[in-house]
Amino acid sequence: MTPVASASRRKAWLWAPVALYMGVIFYFSSQSDVSIPSGLTDKSSHSMAYTALGILIVRARAGGLPARISARAAVAAVLLTTAYGVTDEIHQMFVPGRSAEMYDLAADAIGGAVGAFCCWLWGIISPSWPLKT
């Protein structure tokens, strides 16, 4: 296998979970009535879902986890996560029984920030990993 093919395969391996997880979010956003597990609110479920997305995006950008990531990489992951949240809220405007809410988008952004922050903190706690930007 050529180095270019190997790099492409690695990139696909890193970004496939992001795309798959975005597909799962899209599926649930397409449902008119989504049951939220007991003990969770709508906003907490948004934050939890987007925390996971933030972690997956950091993982893809860093070339895998655990890794020490820069603040720049963490911010980029938050921006990508939030951008997907925007598309999700727009999508929900066209789903019967659903609506776009700024508070949901805020919960998405907070979740993405929590995920990126946890990865950034993990990299600080494990300083033996090289810094990824």
A tleap script that builds the chain and sets N, CA, C and O, in Angstrom:
source leaprc.protein.ff14SB
mol = sequence {
  NMET THR PRO VAL ALA SER ALA SER ARG ARG
  LYS ALA TRP LEU TRP ALA PRO VAL ALA LEU
  TYR MET GLY VAL ILE PHE TYR PHE SER SER
  GLN SER ASP VAL SER ILE PRO SER GLY LEU
  THR ASP LYS SER SER HIE SER MET ALA TYR
  THR ALA LEU GLY ILE LEU ILE VAL ARG ALA
  ARG ALA GLY GLY LEU PRO ALA ARG ILE SER
  ALA ARG ALA ALA VAL ALA ALA VAL LEU LEU
  THR THR ALA TYR GLY VAL THR ASP GLU ILE
  HIE GLN MET PHE VAL PRO GLY ARG SER ALA
  GLU MET TYR ASP LEU ALA ALA ASP ALA ILE
  GLY GLY ALA VAL GLY ALA PHE CYS CYS TRP
  LEU TRP GLY ILE ILE SER PRO SER TRP PRO
  LEU LYS CTHR
}
set mol.1.N position { 0.844 -1.173 0.000 }
set mol.1.CA position { 0.000 0.000 0.000 }
set mol.1.C position { 0.892 1.239 0.000 }
set mol.1.O position { 1.870 1.316 0.744 }
set mol.2.N position { 0.544 2.192 -0.834 }
set mol.2.CA position { 1.331 3.426 -0.920 }
set mol.2.C position { 1.094 4.286 0.325 }
set mol.2.O position { 0.065 4.151 0.987 }
set mol.3.N position { 2.045 5.166 0.642 }
set mol.3.CA position { 1.854 6.045 1.798 }
set mol.3.C position { 0.608 6.927 1.686 }
set mol.3.O position { -0.049 7.208 2.689 }
set mol.4.N position { 0.284 7.364 0.465 }
set mol.4.CA position { -0.903 8.198 0.268 }
set mol.4.C position { -2.169 7.389 0.551 }
set mol.4.O position { -3.086 7.873 1.213 }
set mol.5.N position { -2.212 6.162 0.048 }
set mol.5.CA position { -3.371 5.302 0.298 }
set mol.5.C position { -3.493 4.979 1.782 }
set mol.5.O position { -4.595 4.938 2.328 }
set mol.6.N position { -2.368 4.753 2.420 }
set mol.6.CA position { -2.381 4.475 3.852 }
set mol.6.C position { -2.891 5.674 4.651 }
set mol.6.O position { -3.667 5.514 5.594 }
set mol.7.N position { -2.457 6.866 4.274 }
set mol.7.CA position { -2.910 8.083 4.947 }
set mol.7.C position { -4.407 8.301 4.715 }
set mol.7.O position { -5.123 8.708 5.630 }
set mol.8.N position { -4.878 8.034 3.508 }
set mol.8.CA position { -6.301 8.179 3.205 }
set mol.8.C position { -7.135 7.193 3.994 }
set mol.8.O position { -8.211 7.525 4.493 }
set mol.9.N position { -6.627 5.976 4.099 }
set mol.9.CA position { -7.341 4.952 4.868 }
set mol.9.C position { -7.399 5.342 6.340 }
set mol.9.O position { -8.435 5.179 6.985 }
set mol.10.N position { -6.308 5.849 6.866 }
set mol.10.CA position { -6.271 6.290 8.269 }
set mol.10.C position { -7.250 7.436 8.502 }
set mol.10.O position { -7.973 7.452 9.499 }
set mol.11.N position { -7.269 8.395 7.576 }
set mol.11.CA position { -8.184 9.525 7.698 }
set mol.11.C position { -9.638 9.039 7.684 }
set mol.11.O position { -10.460 9.513 8.468 }
set mol.12.N position { -9.945 8.111 6.809 }
set mol.12.CA position { -11.302 7.562 6.751 }
set mol.12.C position { -11.641 6.838 8.051 }
set mol.12.O position { -12.759 6.954 8.553 }
set mol.13.N position { -10.683 6.094 8.596 }
set mol.13.CA position { -10.890 5.374 9.846 }
set mol.13.C position { -11.174 6.350 10.990 }
set mol.13.O position { -11.962 6.042 11.883 }
set mol.14.N position { -10.543 7.515 10.969 }
set mol.14.CA position { -10.737 8.510 12.020 }
set mol.14.C position { -12.044 9.285 11.863 }
set mol.14.O position { -12.698 9.593 12.859 }
set mol.15.N position { -12.427 9.600 10.640 }
set mol.15.CA position { -13.608 10.431 10.412 }
set mol.15.C position { -14.899 9.631 10.239 }
set mol.15.O position { -15.983 10.198 10.368 }
set mol.16.N position { -14.814 8.337 9.952 }
set mol.16.CA position { -16.024 7.520 9.789 }
set mol.16.C position { -16.903 7.530 11.047 }
set mol.16.O position { -18.119 7.668 10.916 }
set mol.17.N position { -16.349 7.391 12.252 }
set mol.17.CA position { -17.221 7.465 13.435 }
set mol.17.C position { -17.921 8.819 13.580 }
set mol.17.O position { -19.052 8.886 14.062 }
set mol.18.N position { -17.250 9.894 13.164 }
set mol.18.CA position { -17.875 11.222 13.217 }
set mol.18.C position { -19.087 11.242 12.292 }
set mol.18.O position { -20.172 11.660 12.696 }
set mol.19.N position { -18.905 10.796 11.061 }
set mol.19.CA position { -19.998 10.781 10.089 }
set mol.19.C position { -21.130 9.860 10.545 }
set mol.19.O position { -22.304 10.208 10.419 }
set mol.20.N position { -20.784 8.703 11.065 }
set mol.20.CA position { -21.791 7.763 11.550 }
set mol.20.C position { -22.587 8.373 12.704 }
set mol.20.O position { -23.814 8.289 12.728 }
set mol.21.N position { -21.891 8.982 13.649 }
set mol.21.CA position { -22.557 9.585 14.798 }
set mol.21.C position { -23.441 10.762 14.361 }
set mol.21.O position { -24.536 10.944 14.893 }
set mol.22.N position { -22.966 11.557 13.396 }
set mol.22.CA position { -23.796 12.633 12.861 }
set mol.22.C position { -25.058 12.053 12.220 }
set mol.22.O position { -26.135 12.641 12.320 }
set mol.23.N position { -24.924 10.914 11.571 }
set mol.23.CA position { -26.085 10.235 10.995 }
set mol.23.C position { -27.078 9.802 12.056 }
set mol.23.O position { -28.288 9.888 11.849 }
set mol.24.N position { -26.576 9.337 13.191 }
set mol.24.CA position { -27.451 8.945 14.302 }
set mol.24.C position { -28.202 10.169 14.833 }
set mol.24.O position { -29.407 10.109 15.078 }
set mol.25.N position { -27.481 11.273 15.006 }
set mol.25.CA position { -28.137 12.507 15.451 }
set mol.25.C position { -29.201 12.930 14.439 }
set mol.25.O position { -30.308 13.310 14.823 }
set mol.26.N position { -28.870 12.865 13.155 }
set mol.26.CA position { -29.822 13.222 12.100 }
set mol.26.C position { -31.057 12.333 12.173 }
set mol.26.O position { -32.180 12.821 12.044 }
set mol.27.N position { -30.860 11.037 12.378 }
set mol.27.CA position { -31.993 10.111 12.480 }
set mol.27.C position { -32.916 10.512 13.620 }
set mol.27.O position { -34.127 10.624 13.428 }
set mol.28.N position { -32.359 10.729 14.800 }
set mol.28.CA position { -33.210 11.089 15.936 }
set mol.28.C position { -33.852 12.458 15.734 }
set mol.28.O position { -34.974 12.681 16.188 }
set mol.29.N position { -33.170 13.372 15.067 }
set mol.29.CA position { -33.746 14.681 14.781 }
set mol.29.C position { -34.879 14.594 13.767 }
set mol.29.O position { -35.715 15.494 13.690 }
set mol.30.N position { -34.910 13.521 12.993 }
set mol.30.CA position { -35.959 13.329 11.995 }
set mol.30.C position { -37.246 12.774 12.596 }
set mol.30.O position { -38.284 12.748 11.935 }
set mol.31.N position { -37.176 12.334 13.843 }
set mol.31.CA position { -38.343 11.760 14.498 }
set mol.31.C position { -39.218 12.866 15.078 }
set mol.31.O position { -38.719 13.810 15.691 }
set mol.32.N position { -40.531 12.739 14.877 }
set mol.32.CA position { -41.446 13.746 15.414 }
set mol.32.C position { -41.517 13.699 16.930 }
set mol.32.O position { -41.706 14.727 17.580 }
set mol.33.N position { -41.367 12.518 17.490 }
set mol.33.CA position { -41.469 12.372 18.942 }
set mol.33.C position { -40.328 11.485 19.429 }
set mol.33.O position { -40.329 10.276 19.197 }
set mol.34.N position { -39.372 12.082 20.094 }
set mol.34.CA position { -38.222 11.343 20.617 }
set mol.34.C position { -38.399 11.202 22.122 }
set mol.34.O position { -38.574 12.191 22.834 }
set mol.35.N position { -38.350 9.963 22.597 }
set mol.35.CA position { -38.454 9.728 24.036 }
set mol.35.C position { -37.099 9.994 24.679 }
set mol.35.O position { -36.074 9.459 24.256 }
set mol.36.N position { -37.119 10.825 25.700 }
set mol.36.CA position { -35.893 11.135 26.432 }
set mol.36.C position { -35.857 10.234 27.653 }
set mol.36.O position { -36.858 10.124 28.362 }
set mol.37.N position { -34.719 9.583 27.918 }
set mol.37.CA position { -34.631 8.699 29.086 }
set mol.37.C position { -35.000 9.429 30.380 }
set mol.37.O position { -34.766 10.628 30.535 }
set mol.38.N position { -35.572 8.679 31.277 }
set mol.38.CA position { -35.986 9.233 32.568 }
set mol.38.C position { -34.805 9.878 33.286 }
set mol.38.O position { -33.705 9.326 33.310 }
set mol.39.N position { -35.042 11.038 33.862 }
set mol.39.CA position { -33.997 11.733 34.600 }
set mol.39.C position { -33.226 12.734 33.762 }
set mol.39.O position { -32.439 13.514 34.299 }
set mol.40.N position { -33.441 12.725 32.441 }
set mol.40.CA position { -32.769 13.679 31.563 }
set mol.40.C position { -33.764 14.717 31.069 }
set mol.40.O position { -34.955 14.439 30.928 }
set mol.41.N position { -33.265 15.896 30.812 }
set mol.41.CA position { -34.076 16.924 30.181 }
set mol.41.C position { -33.692 16.992 28.708 }
set mol.41.O position { -32.714 16.380 28.279 }
set mol.42.N position { -34.467 17.735 27.952 }
set mol.42.CA position { -34.158 17.930 26.538 }
set mol.42.C position { -32.772 18.549 26.380 }
set mol.42.O position { -31.987 18.120 25.534 }
set mol.43.N position { -32.477 19.552 27.191 }
set mol.43.CA position { -31.189 20.257 27.076 }
set mol.43.C position { -30.026 19.373 27.514 }
set mol.43.O position { -28.961 19.401 26.897 }
set mol.44.N position { -30.219 18.586 28.576 }
set mol.44.CA position { -29.123 17.709 29.013 }
set mol.44.C position { -28.868 16.607 27.988 }
set mol.44.O position { -27.724 16.194 27.798 }
set mol.45.N position { -29.914 16.130 27.328 }
set mol.45.CA position { -29.696 15.106 26.298 }
set mol.45.C position { -28.963 15.705 25.100 }
set mol.45.O position { -28.117 15.045 24.496 }
set mol.46.N position { -29.286 16.953 24.754 }
set mol.46.CA position { -28.538 17.631 23.689 }
set mol.46.C position { -27.068 17.753 24.083 }
set mol.46.O position { -26.182 17.427 23.292 }
set mol.47.N position { -26.809 18.219 25.296 }
set mol.47.CA position { -25.421 18.399 25.742 }
set mol.47.C position { -24.656 17.091 25.744 }
set mol.47.O position { -23.506 17.045 25.308 }
set mol.48.N position { -25.278 16.030 26.228 }
set mol.48.CA position { -24.596 14.736 26.264 }
set mol.48.C position { -24.291 14.230 24.857 }
set mol.48.O position { -23.198 13.726 24.597 }
set mol.49.N position { -25.259 14.366 23.950 }
set mol.49.CA position { -25.049 13.892 22.580 }
set mol.49.C position { -23.917 14.667 21.907 }
set mol.49.O position { -23.094 14.085 21.201 }
set mol.50.N position { -23.881 15.962 22.127 }
set mol.50.CA position { -22.859 16.777 21.476 }
set mol.50.C position { -21.517 16.728 22.202 }
set mol.50.O position { -20.490 17.060 21.610 }
set mol.51.N position { -21.504 16.322 23.465 }
set mol.51.CA position { -20.227 16.049 24.134 }
set mol.51.C position { -19.539 14.889 23.415 }
set mol.51.O position { -18.342 14.941 23.131 }
set mol.52.N position { -20.310 13.850 23.129 }
set mol.52.CA position { -19.749 12.697 22.411 }
set mol.52.C position { -19.275 13.106 21.018 }
set mol.52.O position { -18.214 12.671 20.572 }
set mol.53.N position { -20.061 13.944 20.326 }
set mol.53.CA position { -19.642 14.397 19.002 }
set mol.53.C position { -18.352 15.214 19.096 }
set mol.53.O position { -17.458 15.063 18.263 }
set mol.54.N position { -18.256 16.069 20.099 }
set mol.54.CA position { -17.033 16.848 20.293 }
set mol.54.C position { -15.820 15.964 20.494 }
set mol.54.O position { -14.752 16.227 19.941 }
set mol.55.N position { -15.984 14.913 21.288 }
set mol.55.CA position { -14.880 13.973 21.522 }
set mol.55.C position { -14.490 13.275 20.220 }
set mol.55.O position { -13.304 13.134 19.921 }
set mol.56.N position { -15.478 12.840 19.451 }
set mol.56.CA position { -15.181 12.164 18.185 }
set mol.56.C position { -14.467 13.095 17.207 }
set mol.56.O position { -13.563 12.665 16.490 }
set mol.57.N position { -14.862 14.356 17.175 }
set mol.57.CA position { -14.208 15.305 16.275 }
set mol.57.C position { -12.776 15.574 16.726 }
set mol.57.O position { -11.868 15.639 15.898 }
set mol.58.N position { -12.567 15.729 18.031 }
set mol.58.CA position { -11.193 15.906 18.531 }
set mol.58.C position { -10.361 14.688 18.166 }
set mol.58.O position { -9.223 14.824 17.715 }
set mol.59.N position { -10.918 13.500 18.358 }
set mol.59.CA position { -10.208 12.254 18.028 }
set mol.59.C position { -9.794 12.244 16.564 }
set mol.59.O position { -8.659 11.900 16.235 }
set mol.60.N position { -10.720 12.623 15.689 }
set mol.60.CA position { -10.421 12.616 14.254 }
set mol.60.C position { -9.354 13.660 13.912 }
set mol.60.O position { -8.432 13.377 13.146 }
set mol.61.N position { -9.474 14.839 14.467 }
set mol.61.CA position { -8.499 15.899 14.177 }
set mol.61.C position { -7.121 15.584 14.748 }
set mol.61.O position { -6.104 15.939 14.153 }
set mol.62.N position { -7.089 14.914 15.907 }
set mol.62.CA position { -5.812 14.626 16.568 }
set mol.62.C position { -5.134 13.378 16.018 }
set mol.62.O position { -3.984 13.102 16.356 }
set mol.63.N position { -5.826 12.628 15.182 }
set mol.63.CA position { -5.229 11.404 14.652 }
set mol.63.C position { -5.376 10.240 15.605 }
set mol.63.O position { -4.621 9.271 15.526 }
set mol.64.N position { -6.337 10.325 16.502 }
set mol.64.CA position { -6.598 9.275 17.482 }
set mol.64.C position { -6.414 9.799 18.901 }
set mol.64.O position { -5.787 10.832 19.134 }
set mol.65.N position { -6.970 9.064 19.818 }
set mol.65.CA position { -6.833 9.408 21.241 }
set mol.65.C position { -6.200 8.232 21.955 }
set mol.65.O position { -6.329 7.106 21.474 }
set mol.66.N position { -5.545 8.423 23.042 }
set mol.66.CA position { -5.296 9.704 23.698 }
set mol.66.C position { -4.221 10.477 22.960 }
set mol.66.O position { -3.305 9.899 22.375 }
set mol.67.N position { -4.347 11.764 22.997 }
set mol.67.CA position { -3.362 12.644 22.374 }
set mol.67.C position { -3.394 13.969 23.107 }
set mol.67.O position { -4.421 14.363 23.660 }
set mol.68.N position { -2.294 14.633 23.106 }
set mol.68.CA position { -2.237 15.973 23.661 }
set mol.68.C position { -2.617 16.927 22.542 }
set mol.68.O position { -1.941 16.982 21.514 }
set mol.69.N position { -3.696 17.681 22.735 }
set mol.69.CA position { -4.164 18.573 21.680 }
set mol.69.C position { -3.959 20.027 22.098 }
set mol.69.O position { -3.907 20.356 23.284 }
set mol.70.N position { -3.848 20.867 21.105 }
set mol.70.CA position { -3.680 22.290 21.381 }
set mol.70.C position { -5.043 22.932 21.648 }
set mol.70.O position { -6.087 22.364 21.328 }
set mol.71.N position { -5.010 24.109 22.233 }
set mol.71.CA position { -6.241 24.863 22.437 }
set mol.71.C position { -6.879 25.169 21.080 }
set mol.71.O position { -8.104 25.183 20.959 }
set mol.72.N position { -6.059 25.411 20.072 }
set mol.72.CA position { -6.555 25.672 18.718 }
set mol.72.C position { -7.352 24.485 18.186 }
set mol.72.O position { -8.415 24.667 17.593 }
set mol.73.N position { -6.849 23.277 18.393 }
set mol.73.CA position { -7.557 22.079 17.942 }
set mol.73.C position { -8.862 21.902 18.707 }
set mol.73.O position { -9.868 21.482 18.136 }
set mol.74.N position { -8.846 22.221 19.994 }
set mol.74.CA position { -10.060 22.113 20.803 }
set mol.74.C position { -11.109 23.109 20.324 }
set mol.74.O position { -12.282 22.762 20.190 }
set mol.75.N position { -10.692 24.333 20.067 }
set mol.75.CA position { -11.622 25.363 19.581 }
set mol.75.C position { -12.187 24.970 18.222 }
set mol.75.O position { -13.379 25.144 17.971 }
set mol.76.N position { -11.345 24.444 17.350 }
set mol.76.CA position { -11.810 24.000 16.031 }
set mol.76.C position { -12.870 22.902 16.180 }
set mol.76.O position { -13.861 22.893 15.450 }
set mol.77.N position { -12.665 21.992 17.113 }
set mol.77.CA position { -13.641 20.927 17.343 }
set mol.77.C position { -14.956 21.503 17.857 }
set mol.77.O position { -16.029 21.059 17.447 }
set mol.78.N position { -14.883 22.482 18.744 }
set mol.78.CA position { -16.103 23.121 19.251 }
set mol.78.C position { -16.835 23.819 18.108 }
set mol.78.O position { -18.059 23.731 18.012 }
set mol.79.N position { -16.106 24.501 17.254 }
set mol.79.CA position { -16.729 25.190 16.123 }
set mol.79.C position { -17.389 24.207 15.153 }
set mol.79.O position { -18.492 24.460 14.667 }
set mol.80.N position { -16.722 23.096 14.875 }
set mol.80.CA position { -17.314 22.076 13.996 }
set mol.80.C position { -18.556 21.455 14.628 }
set mol.80.O position { -19.560 21.233 13.951 }
set mol.81.N position { -18.482 21.178 15.917 }
set mol.81.CA position { -19.624 20.598 16.622 }
set mol.81.C position { -20.799 21.563 16.614 }
set mol.81.O position { -21.936 21.166 16.357 }
set mol.82.N position { -20.524 22.822 16.893 }
set mol.82.CA position { -21.579 23.828 16.909 }
set mol.82.C position { -22.168 24.030 15.513 }
set mol.82.O position { -23.379 24.197 15.366 }
set mol.83.N position { -21.324 24.014 14.504 }
set mol.83.CA position { -21.814 24.149 13.128 }
set mol.83.C position { -22.768 23.005 12.784 }
set mol.83.O position { -23.784 23.217 12.122 }
set mol.84.N position { -22.439 21.796 13.233 }
set mol.84.CA position { -23.363 20.689 12.985 }
set mol.84.C position { -24.655 20.895 13.763 }
set mol.84.O position { -25.734 20.551 13.281 }
set mol.85.N position { -24.550 21.455 14.963 }
set mol.85.CA position { -25.746 21.772 15.741 }
set mol.85.C position { -26.650 22.755 15.004 }
set mol.85.O position { -27.873 22.629 15.048 }
set mol.86.N position { -26.052 23.731 14.327 }
set mol.86.CA position { -26.835 24.691 13.536 }
set mol.86.C position { -27.595 23.947 12.440 }
set mol.86.O position { -28.790 24.174 12.250 }
set mol.87.N position { -26.906 23.060 11.720 }
set mol.87.CA position { -27.580 22.319 10.646 }
set mol.87.C position { -28.677 21.422 11.213 }
set mol.87.O position { -29.714 21.232 10.578 }
set mol.88.N position { -28.456 20.880 12.387 }
set mol.88.CA position { -29.459 20.028 13.030 }
set mol.88.C position { -30.705 20.832 13.391 }
set mol.88.O position { -31.827 20.369 13.184 }
set mol.89.N position { -30.510 22.028 13.928 }
set mol.89.CA position { -31.664 22.863 14.284 }
set mol.89.C position { -32.418 23.304 13.031 }
set mol.89.O position { -33.648 23.350 13.041 }
set mol.90.N position { -31.713 23.623 11.972 }
set mol.90.CA position { -32.381 23.975 10.712 }
set mol.90.C position { -33.177 22.779 10.198 }
set mol.90.O position { -34.321 22.924 9.768 }
set mol.91.N position { -32.569 21.607 10.246 }
set mol.91.CA position { -33.244 20.381 9.824 }
set mol.91.C position { -34.536 20.171 10.602 }
set mol.91.O position { -35.548 19.776 10.024 }
set mol.92.N position { -34.512 20.432 11.911 }
set mol.92.CA position { -35.694 20.209 12.740 }
set mol.92.C position { -36.844 21.159 12.398 }
set mol.92.O position { -37.995 20.865 12.719 }
set mol.93.N position { -36.557 22.276 11.763 }
set mol.93.CA position { -37.630 23.199 11.349 }
set mol.93.C position { -38.554 22.539 10.331 }
set mol.93.O position { -39.705 22.949 10.182 }
set mol.94.N position { -38.059 21.519 9.629 }
set mol.94.CA position { -38.830 20.862 8.581 }
set mol.94.C position { -39.422 19.523 9.026 }
set mol.94.O position { -40.031 18.816 8.223 }
set mol.95.N position { -39.248 19.179 10.289 }
set mol.95.CA position { -39.776 17.920 10.819 }
set mol.95.C position { -41.056 18.232 11.589 }
set mol.95.O position { -41.038 19.029 12.527 }
set mol.96.N position { -42.183 17.599 11.192 }
set mol.96.CA position { -43.436 17.850 11.911 }
set mol.96.C position { -43.285 17.548 13.415 }
set mol.96.O position { -42.742 16.512 13.800 }
set mol.97.N position { -43.767 18.458 14.237 }
set mol.97.CA position { -43.695 18.276 15.683 }
set mol.97.C position { -42.382 18.733 16.299 }
set mol.97.O position { -42.240 18.708 17.522 }
set mol.98.N position { -41.425 19.148 15.489 }
set mol.98.CA position { -40.130 19.612 15.995 }
set mol.98.C position { -39.976 21.086 15.676 }
set mol.98.O position { -40.682 21.627 14.825 }
set mol.99.N position { -39.058 21.724 16.358 }
set mol.99.CA position { -38.790 23.139 16.090 }
set mol.99.C position { -37.313 23.416 16.337 }
set mol.99.O position { -36.621 22.659 17.017 }
set mol.100.N position { -36.857 24.515 15.767 }
set mol.100.CA position { -35.482 24.958 15.992 }
set mol.100.C position { -35.483 25.864 17.212 }
set mol.100.O position { -36.304 26.776 17.315 }
set mol.101.N position { -34.560 25.612 18.138 }
set mol.101.CA position { -34.488 26.419 19.350 }
set mol.101.C position { -33.046 26.847 19.603 }
set mol.101.O position { -32.117 26.045 19.510 }
set mol.102.N position { -32.885 28.108 19.921 }
set mol.102.CA position { -31.550 28.625 20.242 }
set mol.102.C position { -30.996 27.965 21.508 }
set mol.102.O position { -29.788 27.760 21.624 }
set mol.103.N position { -31.881 27.632 22.460 }
set mol.103.CA position { -31.411 26.977 23.683 }
set mol.103.C position { -30.867 25.573 23.390 }
set mol.103.O position { -29.925 25.118 24.039 }
set mol.104.N position { -31.469 24.894 22.408 }
set mol.104.CA position { -30.928 23.595 22.002 }
set mol.104.C position { -29.545 23.776 21.381 }
set mol.104.O position { -28.624 23.006 21.654 }
set mol.105.N position { -29.412 24.802 20.546 }
set mol.105.CA position { -28.107 25.075 19.933 }
set mol.105.C position { -27.077 25.423 21.007 }
set mol.105.O position { -25.924 25.000 20.924 }
set mol.106.N position { -27.488 26.185 22.003 }
set mol.106.CA position { -26.570 26.512 23.104 }
set mol.106.C position { -26.155 25.241 23.843 }
set mol.106.O position { -24.988 25.083 24.200 }
set mol.107.N position { -27.104 24.339 24.071 }
set mol.107.CA position { -26.784 23.067 24.734 }
set mol.107.C position { -25.833 22.237 23.871 }
set mol.107.O position { -24.934 21.579 24.394 }
set mol.108.N position { -26.030 22.268 22.548 }
set mol.108.CA position { -25.130 21.565 21.628 }
set mol.108.C position { -23.712 22.128 21.727 }
set mol.108.O position { -22.741 21.378 21.821 }
set mol.109.N position { -23.608 23.449 21.706 }
set mol.109.CA position { -22.295 24.106 21.778 }
set mol.109.C position { -21.614 23.814 23.117 }
set mol.109.O position { -20.412 23.553 23.161 }
set mol.110.N position { -22.373 23.856 24.187 }
set mol.110.CA position { -21.809 23.551 25.511 }
set mol.110.C position { -21.323 22.105 25.541 }
set mol.110.O position { -20.247 21.820 26.065 }
set mol.111.N position { -22.112 21.196 24.982 }
set mol.111.CA position { -21.696 19.801 24.927 }
set mol.111.C position { -20.412 19.614 24.138 }
set mol.111.O position { -19.510 18.896 24.569 }
set mol.112.N position { -20.330 20.261 22.978 }
set mol.112.CA position { -19.106 20.184 22.177 }
set mol.112.C position { -17.912 20.735 22.928 }
set mol.112.O position { -16.814 20.184 22.855 }
set mol.113.N position { -18.129 21.832 23.655 }
set mol.113.CA position { -17.047 22.436 24.445 }
set mol.113.C position { -16.618 21.509 25.579 }
set mol.113.O position { -15.427 21.388 25.862 }
set mol.114.N position { -17.571 20.859 26.223 }
set mol.114.CA position { -17.231 19.920 27.306 }
set mol.114.C position { -16.410 18.760 26.749 }
set mol.114.O position { -15.411 18.364 27.349 }
set mol.115.N position { -16.826 18.213 25.603 }
set mol.115.CA position { -16.084 17.108 24.994 }
set mol.115.C position { -14.668 17.510 24.619 }
set mol.115.O position { -13.715 16.785 24.905 }
set mol.116.N position { -14.531 18.663 23.981 }
set mol.116.CA position { -13.204 19.144 23.582 }
set mol.116.C position { -12.346 19.458 24.804 }
set mol.116.O position { -11.154 19.151 24.833 }
set mol.117.N position { -12.960 20.069 25.808 }
set mol.117.CA position { -12.224 20.401 27.032 }
set mol.117.C position { -11.721 19.140 27.733 }
set mol.117.O position { -10.588 19.098 28.213 }
set mol.118.N position { -12.569 18.116 27.789 }
set mol.118.CA position { -12.146 16.855 28.427 }
set mol.118.C position { -10.957 16.243 27.687 }
set mol.118.O position { -10.021 15.750 28.316 }
set mol.119.N position { -10.992 16.275 26.356 }
set mol.119.CA position { -9.862 15.743 25.576 }
set mol.119.C position { -8.610 16.582 25.794 }
set mol.119.O position { -7.514 16.041 25.940 }
set mol.120.N position { -8.772 17.899 25.814 }
set mol.120.CA position { -7.639 18.803 26.048 }
set mol.120.C position { -7.046 18.544 27.428 }
set mol.120.O position { -5.827 18.457 27.579 }
set mol.121.N position { -7.912 18.419 28.437 }
set mol.121.CA position { -7.458 18.168 29.805 }
set mol.121.C position { -6.763 16.816 29.903 }
set mol.121.O position { -5.739 16.692 30.575 }
set mol.122.N position { -7.306 15.814 29.245 }
set mol.122.CA position { -6.704 14.484 29.233 }
set mol.122.C position { -5.288 14.568 28.673 }
set mol.122.O position { -4.375 13.919 29.183 }
set mol.123.N position { -5.108 15.364 27.630 }
set mol.123.CA position { -3.777 15.531 27.049 }
set mol.123.C position { -2.811 16.203 28.002 }
set mol.123.O position { -1.620 15.894 27.998 }
set mol.124.N position { -3.312 17.125 28.822 }
set mol.124.CA position { -2.449 17.779 29.809 }
set mol.124.C position { -2.069 16.802 30.917 }
set mol.124.O position { -0.927 16.780 31.376 }
set mol.125.N position { -3.030 16.003 31.335 }
set mol.125.CA position { -2.780 15.032 32.405 }
set mol.125.C position { -1.803 13.963 31.936 }
set mol.125.O position { -1.030 13.437 32.737 }
set mol.126.N position { -1.830 13.640 30.654 }
set mol.126.CA position { -0.928 12.642 30.065 }
set mol.126.C position { 0.081 13.358 29.174 }
set mol.126.O position { -0.013 13.263 27.950 }
set mol.127.N position { 1.043 14.070 29.754 }
set mol.127.CA position { 1.942 14.914 28.949 }
set mol.127.C position { 2.919 14.161 28.063 }
set mol.127.O position { 3.651 14.787 27.296 }
set mol.128.N position { 2.954 12.859 28.143 }
set mol.128.CA position { 3.903 12.116 27.327 }
set mol.128.C position { 3.491 12.077 25.862 }
set mol.128.O position { 4.292 11.695 25.008 }
set mol.129.N position { 2.248 12.467 25.554 }
set mol.129.CA position { 1.777 12.438 24.174 }
set mol.129.C position { 2.238 13.698 23.449 }
set mol.129.O position { 2.245 14.776 24.044 }
set mol.130.N position { 2.624 13.587 22.175 }
set mol.130.CA position { 3.038 14.793 21.422 }
set mol.130.C position { 1.835 15.706 21.166 }
set mol.130.O position { 0.707 15.229 21.044 }
set mol.131.N position { 2.073 16.995 21.085 }
set mol.131.CA position { 1.026 17.996 20.872 }
set mol.131.C position { 0.513 17.901 19.443 }
set mol.131.O position { 1.295 17.894 18.492 }
set mol.132.N position { -0.841 17.827 19.296 }
set mol.132.CA position { -1.498 17.778 17.982 }
set mol.132.C position { -2.263 19.072 17.794 }
set mol.132.O position { -2.953 19.532 18.703 }
set mol.133.N position { -2.138 19.666 16.602 }
set mol.133.CA position { -2.835 20.927 16.337 }
set mol.133.C position { -4.020 20.769 15.457 }
set mol.133.O position { -4.698 21.751 15.153 }
savepdb mol mol.pdb
quit
